[in-house]
Amino acid sequence: MGVTRTPLIAGNWKMNLDHLQAVALVQKLHWSLKDAAHEADSVDVTVFPPFTDLRSVQTLLDADKIPFGLGAQDLSTHDSGAYTGEISGEFLAKLNCGSVIIGHSERREYHAEDDAVVAAKVAQALKHALVPVICVGETSEDLEKFGASAVPVAQLEKALESASATSEIVVAYEPVWAIGSGQAATPEQAQEVCQKLRDVIREKLGEDAAERTRVLYGGSVKSGNIAAFMREPDIDGALVGGGSLKVDEFSAIIRYQKHVGV
């Protein structure tokens, strides 16, 4: 009990930026945080570029000793073989990727990834020592039909089938009804669901895992609302989409602790 969880601000670039643009963005973001006297150990920052950018960004982070984590946006359920277009966890680990987004709402919707596929991908991530950033959330229809938290709780229960008490995971709650709408969930709504997700971790993996696991909020996160979310006890960071592509905005989100009242 009483474990201090270092906040995590994660930037999901989705299908944006070629490798040259990616390098430029990371350089500018790093300099913006240095200029703002940001304390790198107060907030963890991880960027999730497209696959074609990973090597360039990894080389830059290593060469310039930039203290950002590197993650991938997806991985295959297979290690290798005749799976054209797929990227395995083994490949990602060789690139020093520390984490991988799994089960993002766009993968669930556009690629028909169900809970079984998400669970298989979580197993692959853990097999290759990648931290799975497990995305769960509900649509507006889910919310109306089942109520708050029912769908994300069920999604997380399935996703954790291969995890153990010692597994390092991150959970990201993304209310699908809020993504890209400009209308975020209220901090109170997000806290209610994030608390129930932590309860799932406690039930499945134990008290220690529940206390140390970071639960993020994702859904129209902005510099103007991040501080309010971060005041909630069960919200440990944010999964940021469009805002992570704008240096000034993402820098301000990362520096949420400088905001008035935090």
C-alpha positions as CSV (number, residue, x, y, z in Angstrom):
1,M,0.0,0.0,0.0
2,G,1.1,3.6,-0.5
3,V,3.2,2.9,-3.5
4,T,4.1,6.1,-5.5
5,R,3.5,5.6,-9.2
6,T,5.5,7.8,-11.5
7,P,3.1,9.5,-13.9
8,L,3.3,8.3,-17.5
9,I,2.4,10.6,-20.5
10,A,2.3,8.5,-23.7
11,G,2.1,9.9,-27.2
12,N,0.3,7.7,-29.7
13,W,1.2,9.2,-33.1
14,K,-1.1,6.8,-35.0
15,M,-0.5,6.9,-38.8
16,N,1.2,10.3,-38.8
17,L,4.8,11.5,-39.5
18,D,7.4,9.9,-41.7
19,H,10.8,9.0,-40.1
20,L,12.3,12.4,-40.8
21,Q,9.3,14.3,-39.4
22,A,9.5,11.9,-36.4
23,V,13.1,12.7,-35.6
24,A,12.4,16.5,-35.9
25,L,9.4,16.2,-33.5
26,V,11.4,14.3,-30.9
27,Q,14.2,16.8,-31.1
28,K,11.9,19.8,-30.7
29,L,10.0,18.2,-27.9
30,H,13.2,17.4,-26.0
31,W,14.4,20.9,-26.4
32,S,11.1,22.4,-25.3
33,L,11.2,20.4,-22.1
34,K,14.8,21.4,-21.4
35,D,14.0,25.0,-21.9
36,A,11.1,24.6,-19.5
37,A,13.4,23.1,-16.9
38,H,11.3,20.0,-16.9
39,E,12.4,17.4,-14.3
40,A,12.7,14.2,-16.4
41,D,12.3,12.0,-13.3
42,S,9.0,13.5,-12.3
43,V,7.0,12.2,-15.3
44,D,7.8,9.4,-17.7
45,V,7.4,10.2,-21.4
46,T,6.9,7.5,-24.0
47,V,6.4,8.0,-27.7
48,F,4.7,5.5,-30.0
49,P,5.7,6.2,-33.6
50,P,4.6,4.2,-36.7
51,F,6.7,1.1,-37.4
52,T,8.7,2.8,-40.2
53,D,9.9,5.5,-37.7
54,L,11.0,3.2,-34.9
55,R,14.6,2.7,-35.9
56,S,15.2,6.4,-36.6
57,V,13.7,7.5,-33.3
58,Q,15.5,4.7,-31.4
59,T,18.8,5.8,-32.8
60,L,18.2,9.4,-31.9
61,L,17.1,8.6,-28.3
62,D,20.2,6.5,-27.8
63,A,22.7,8.9,-29.4
64,D,21.4,12.0,-27.7
65,K,20.5,10.3,-24.4
66,I,17.0,11.7,-24.6
67,P,15.0,10.3,-21.6
68,F,11.9,9.2,-23.5
69,G,10.6,5.7,-23.7
70,L,10.0,4.1,-27.1
71,G,6.9,2.0,-27.9
72,A,5.2,0.5,-30.8
73,Q,1.5,0.8,-31.8
74,D,0.7,-2.9,-32.2
75,L,2.3,-6.3,-32.6
76,S,1.5,-9.7,-34.1
77,T,0.1,-12.7,-32.3
78,H,2.9,-14.7,-33.9
79,D,6.7,-14.8,-33.4
80,S,7.6,-15.2,-37.1
81,G,6.5,-16.9,-40.2
82,A,4.3,-16.4,-43.3
83,Y,2.3,-13.5,-41.9
84,T,2.8,-10.7,-44.5
85,G,2.7,-7.2,-43.0
86,E,2.9,-8.4,-39.4
87,I,5.5,-7.2,-36.9
88,S,6.5,-9.6,-34.0
89,G,7.3,-8.7,-30.4
90,E,10.8,-10.2,-30.9
91,F,11.5,-7.6,-33.6
92,L,10.3,-4.8,-31.4
93,A,12.4,-5.9,-28.5
94,K,15.5,-5.9,-30.7
95,L,14.8,-2.2,-31.4
96,N,14.8,-1.4,-27.7
97,C,11.1,-0.8,-27.7
98,G,10.0,-1.0,-24.1
99,S,6.3,-1.1,-24.6
100,V,3.5,-1.7,-27.1
101,I,-0.1,-0.5,-27.4
102,I,-2.6,-3.3,-27.5
103,G,-6.3,-3.3,-28.1
104,H,-6.6,0.4,-29.1
105,S,-10.2,1.2,-30.0
106,E,-9.2,1.8,-33.6
107,R,-7.7,-1.7,-33.9
108,R,-10.8,-3.1,-32.3
109,E,-13.1,-1.2,-34.6
110,Y,-11.2,-1.1,-38.0
111,H,-9.4,-4.5,-37.7
112,A,-12.1,-6.4,-35.9
113,E,-9.8,-7.3,-33.0
114,D,-11.9,-8.9,-30.3
115,D,-11.0,-9.6,-26.7
116,A,-9.4,-13.0,-27.6
117,V,-7.0,-11.3,-30.1
118,V,-6.1,-8.7,-27.6
119,A,-5.4,-11.3,-24.9
120,A,-3.1,-13.2,-27.4
121,K,-1.2,-10.0,-28.1
122,V,-0.8,-9.3,-24.4
123,A,0.7,-12.7,-24.1
124,Q,3.1,-12.0,-26.9
125,A,4.2,-8.7,-25.4
126,L,4.9,-10.3,-22.0
127,K,6.7,-13.2,-23.7
128,H,9.2,-10.7,-25.2
129,A,9.5,-8.5,-22.1
130,L,7.5,-5.6,-23.6
131,V,5.1,-3.7,-21.4
132,P,1.6,-4.0,-22.9
133,V,-0.3,-0.8,-22.8
134,I,-3.7,-2.5,-22.7
135,C,-6.5,-0.2,-24.0
136,V,-10.0,-0.7,-22.9
137,G,-13.1,1.4,-23.3
138,E,-16.8,1.7,-24.3
139,T,-18.7,3.2,-27.1
140,S,-21.7,5.5,-26.5
141,E,-23.9,2.5,-27.3
142,D,-22.1,0.3,-24.8
143,L,-22.5,3.1,-22.2
144,E,-26.2,3.3,-22.7
145,K,-26.8,-0.5,-22.8
146,F,-24.4,-1.7,-20.1
147,G,-23.6,1.4,-18.0
148,A,-20.3,2.9,-17.0
149,S,-17.3,0.5,-16.6
150,A,-19.0,-2.8,-17.5
151,V,-17.4,-3.2,-21.0
152,P,-13.9,-2.0,-20.1
153,V,-13.9,-4.2,-17.0
154,A,-14.8,-7.3,-19.1
155,Q,-12.2,-6.4,-21.7
156,L,-9.4,-6.1,-19.0
157,E,-10.4,-9.3,-17.3
158,K,-9.9,-11.2,-20.6
159,A,-6.7,-9.3,-21.5
160,L,-5.0,-10.3,-18.2
161,E,-5.4,-14.0,-18.7
162,S,-1.7,-14.5,-19.4
163,A,-0.4,-12.0,-16.9
164,S,1.0,-12.9,-13.5
165,A,1.5,-11.0,-10.2
166,T,4.9,-9.9,-11.3
167,S,4.0,-8.8,-14.9
168,E,4.6,-5.2,-15.7
169,I,1.6,-3.8,-17.5
170,V,-0.1,-0.4,-18.2
171,V,-3.8,0.0,-18.6
172,A,-5.3,2.8,-20.6
173,Y,-9.0,3.7,-20.3
174,E,-10.3,5.3,-23.5
175,P,-13.9,6.1,-23.6
176,V,-14.5,5.7,-27.3
177,W,-17.4,8.2,-27.2
178,A,-14.9,10.9,-26.2
179,I,-12.0,10.2,-28.6
180,G,-11.6,12.9,-31.2
181,S,-14.9,14.5,-30.1
182,G,-13.3,17.4,-28.3
183,Q,-15.5,16.4,-25.3
184,A,-13.5,14.5,-22.7
185,A,-15.1,12.4,-20.0
186,T,-15.2,14.4,-16.7
187,P,-12.4,13.6,-14.2
188,E,-15.0,12.1,-12.0
189,Q,-16.3,9.8,-14.7
190,A,-12.8,8.7,-15.6
191,Q,-11.8,8.1,-12.0
192,E,-14.9,5.9,-11.4
193,V,-13.9,3.6,-14.3
194,C,-10.1,3.7,-13.5
195,Q,-10.8,2.7,-9.9
196,K,-12.9,-0.3,-11.1
197,L,-10.0,-1.2,-13.5
198,R,-7.6,-1.2,-10.6
199,D,-10.0,-3.4,-8.7
200,V,-9.8,-5.9,-11.6
201,I,-6.0,-5.9,-11.4
202,R,-6.2,-6.4,-7.7
203,E,-8.6,-9.4,-8.1
204,K,-6.5,-11.0,-11.0
205,L,-2.9,-10.2,-10.0
206,G,-3.0,-9.2,-6.4
207,E,-2.6,-6.1,-4.2
208,D,1.0,-5.3,-5.1
209,A,0.2,-5.3,-8.8
210,A,-2.8,-3.1,-8.3
211,E,-0.8,-0.6,-6.3
212,R,2.1,-0.4,-8.8
213,T,0.3,-0.6,-12.1
214,R,-0.3,2.7,-13.9
215,V,-3.8,3.4,-15.2
216,L,-4.0,6.1,-17.9
217,Y,-6.8,8.1,-19.3
218,G,-7.1,8.7,-23.0
219,G,-9.8,10.6,-24.8
220,S,-9.5,14.2,-26.0
221,V,-6.7,14.9,-23.5
222,K,-5.5,18.5,-23.7
223,S,-3.1,20.8,-21.8
224,G,-6.2,22.5,-20.5
225,N,-7.8,19.5,-18.9
226,I,-4.8,17.1,-18.0
227,A,-4.2,18.6,-14.6
228,A,-7.8,17.9,-13.5
229,F,-7.5,14.3,-14.5
230,M,-4.2,13.9,-12.8
231,R,-5.7,15.0,-9.5
232,E,-7.7,11.8,-9.4
233,P,-6.2,9.1,-7.2
234,D,-6.5,6.3,-9.7
235,I,-5.4,8.2,-12.9
236,D,-1.6,7.9,-13.3
237,G,-1.1,9.6,-16.7
238,A,-2.6,10.0,-20.2
239,L,-2.6,8.3,-23.6
240,V,-2.5,11.3,-25.9
241,G,-3.4,11.1,-29.6
242,G,-3.6,14.3,-31.7
243,G,-2.1,16.4,-29.0
244,S,1.1,14.5,-29.1
245,L,1.8,15.6,-32.6
246,K,2.1,19.3,-31.6
247,V,5.2,20.1,-29.7
248,D,3.9,23.0,-27.7
249,E,0.7,21.2,-26.7
250,F,2.4,17.9,-25.8
251,S,5.1,19.7,-23.9
252,A,2.4,21.5,-21.9
253,I,0.6,18.2,-21.2
254,I,3.9,16.6,-20.0
255,R,4.4,19.6,-17.7
256,Y,1.0,19.4,-16.2
257,Q,2.5,19.7,-12.7
258,K,3.5,23.3,-13.5
259,H,-0.2,24.2,-14.1
260,V,-1.9,26.4,-11.5
261,G,-3.4,24.4,-8.6
262,V,-1.5,21.2,-9.1
